């Protein structure tokens, strides 16, 4: 089962390994401390928005219209063959193992991890929705 989490937040019991679906490692944190400090066990930047999309997203404050545009662009990036294969792999693994995917963003509703959760669910993943506040994700 997959949990969608905020990286750096305390881990939940039985969460399993964390995959950091972020473009960059946490600033000021030694690589050896990423897992110990509850960031991630494995870095998986291939499921993060591209650097260009992140730069665009951070250039102005979020509005509903801007978020919708970001969501469309991120989903388009995730339709690339390599990203689709990773999403399919994680969806398949979710039926046999517990792990989590996440990002640093404080506001889950305006973070690509909410979109990634939707994409994983759409690919047939088992998603832990117990603590999830994201609308539209269902098992």
N, C-alpha and C positions, 0 to 999 in steps of 0.2 A: 504494500500500500504506500502511496505517495502522500507526504504532507507538504504543503506549500507554506514556507516559513520566512520570517525576517532573519537574515544572517546577523549573528551577534547576539540574538536573543537566547535565553537559556533553552537548552534542549528538553524536549518532552520524553518521558519514559517510553522506550521502545521505538524511538524515532528512526534509529538506524543511521547510516552515513548521510552526511549532508553534501549536496552538490551545489556548488556556488555558480549559479547561472548569471554571472556578472562579468562585465567587460574588463574590470581591473581588480587586482587584489586589494584588500583593505589597507589604507594608508597608515604608515607608522607601525605596522604589525609584522614581526618577523615571520617568514614562511613557516618556520617550525612551530609557531604559536597559532596558526590559523584554526586548527581543530580544537586545541586546548581552550581557546577563547570563544568557542561556539560560532565561528564564522563558517568554515566548511572543511570537509575532509578531502574533497576532490574538486578541483577548479574546472568548470565546464563552460568557458566563455562562448562556445559555439551556439548556445541557446540564449545569449544576451543580445540586446539590440546592438547594432553596429555602432562604432564610434561616431559616425556621421549622424545617426539617428539620436544618439544620446546627446550630442552637442546641440542639435536642433531642439530637442526636448527641454534642455536646460537653459535655452536662450531667453525664454519668456515664462511667466507664470502660467499654470494650468488653467484652462477654461474647458467647458464641456466640448466645445468644438475642437479645441487643440488636442484634447485627450482622444477624441474620436479619430482624428487624423493620425496621431501617434499609433493608436491601436491598429488602424488599417495598414500603416507602413510596417509595423512589427510583424503582423500576421503575414504580410507579403514576404518579409525576410525569412520567416519560418516555413514558407512553402518551397524554399530552395532544397534541392535533393539531400544535401548533407544534414540539414536541420530536420527534415522530415524523417530521415533514417534514425536520427537520435531520438526523436519524439516517439517513433514506433518502438524502438528498443526499450526506452524507459517505460512505455505503456505495457509492454510484454513483461518486463521485470517486475512491475508493480503487483503482478499476480503471484509472485513467488518470494518477494522480499520487501522489507520495509526500508524506506529511505525518504529523504526530503530534498526539495529544490527550493532555492531562495535567492533573495536579493537584499540589499541594505536599506532600501527605501522605507521610510517611516509610514507613509500612507499607502497601504496595500491597494486601495481602490485606484490609485494613480501610479501603479508600478507594473512593469511588464510581467512580474510573477503571477499577477491575477490572470493575465492573458495566457501565459504559459500553462497555468492550471487548466484553463478552458481547453487549450489545444491538446493537452495530455488526456483530459476527460473525453474529448472528441475522438481521440485515437484508441479509446477503450481502456484507459488506465483506471485502476482502482485508486480513487482519491479520498483521503480522510477529510471529511467535511465537518467533523465534530466541532472544530474551532475556527473553521473557515468562515470569513465574513464576505466572501466574494459571491456576488449574485450570479446565477447561471450555472454553477458547477454542481452537478449531480452525479451520483454513482449509478 
